[in-house]
Amino acid sequence: MTTDGLSRIFAALAEPTRRDMVTRLAAGDATVHQLAEPYQISLQAVYKHLKVLEDAGVVSRPPGPQPRPVRLEVEVFDLMDRWIERYRRQAEERYRRLDEVIAQLNETETGNDQQEGSAA
């Protein structure tokens, strides 16, 4: 999946109702009616949310007669995880280098303080 695919995934998950649907689907497949139960929105609105999630590849519904189960596509989360992990590692490396610089500065300051104290 390309960066555009990741953009669609993150955009789809930016909406709280869709994130909640994904959370519920993590526990197991559900029909559209089961997914719609806790929301104070029309069934049509639920279908629109699912369409966004489907277009992003986050969920799938097999072809066939109703009721069709909505299934979470785990591979999408693996893709997101790899993308996030790459930048998390880069950020951690930056912070590790910063910690080293701060430690060196502290050692230098401590050494200067000791030299000033012995000169007095």
N, C-alpha and C positions, 0 to 999 in steps of 0.2 A: 504494500500500500504506500502511496506517495505522501508527500507533505500535505497535498490537498486532501487526501484521505484522512490524515490526522486532523486537519482543520475541521473537516466534517464531523469527525468523532467528538472532538472537544466542543464544537458548537452544539452538537446534539446533547451533550452532557451538561451544557451550561444552564439548561432550564431545570428548575427544581422538580417539577412533576416527572420529567423524563428520568432524572437521577433516581427519584423514588421508585419508579417502575423498574429500573435496572436493579436497585437494591432488592426489590421483591422477587424479581426473576432469578437473582442469585440463589434464592432458596429452592427454586424449582420452576419448571415450565408452568405457564398459566394461559388460560384462554383470555380473549379480549374482555369478555364480561367479568371474569375474575379480576383482571387488572383494573377495570373501571370501578369496581365496588366502592373503594374508599374515597373517591373523588367526587366533588360537587360540580362536575362538568359533564357535558353531553357525551354520549357514546361516540358521536362524530368527532369531538375534540380528542378523545382517547385514540381514535384511529389516526388522526393527524399527528399526534405525538409519536405513535408507533411507526408511522410512515417516515418521519424524520430519523428515528432510531434505525429503521430498516435501511434507509438510503445511506446511512453512515456505516452500515455493516455491524452495528452493535447487537441487533436482534434479527431473528429470522422467523418466518412462518412457512411451514411446508405447504405446497399447493394441495388443494383438495377441498372437500366440502367443509362447511362450518360445523362445529367449532374446531378451529385449528389452534394448536398450542403455539404460544409465542416462546421462543427459545433464545436464551442469551448466548452470544457468540464469544467464547472465551478467547479465541485467537486475537480479537481486537484488543483485549486488555493486555495480552502479552506484547503486542505491538506498542501500545501506549507505555507499558512498563519499560521496555527497552529504550524508548525515546527519552523518558523521564530519567532513567538510570544513567544514561550517558551524560546528561547535564548535571545530575546530582554528583557524579564522580568528579566532573570538572570543577564544580563549586567546592567540593570537599578538598580537592588538591589546592585550590587557591587559598582556602582558609588554613590549610596545613602550612603552606609557605608563609602566610601572614603570621601564624603562631611562631614559626621559626624566627622570623625577623623581630617580632616583639620580644622573644626570649633572648635574642642576641643583644637587643637594645637594653633590656633589663640587666643582663650580665655586665654590659659596658658601664651602665649607671652605677651598679653595685661596686664595680672595680674602682670607679672614680671616687665614690663616696668613701671607700676604705683608704684610698691614697690621701684624700683630703684630711681624713680623721687622723692618720699617722703623722701628717706633716704639722699638725697643730700642737 
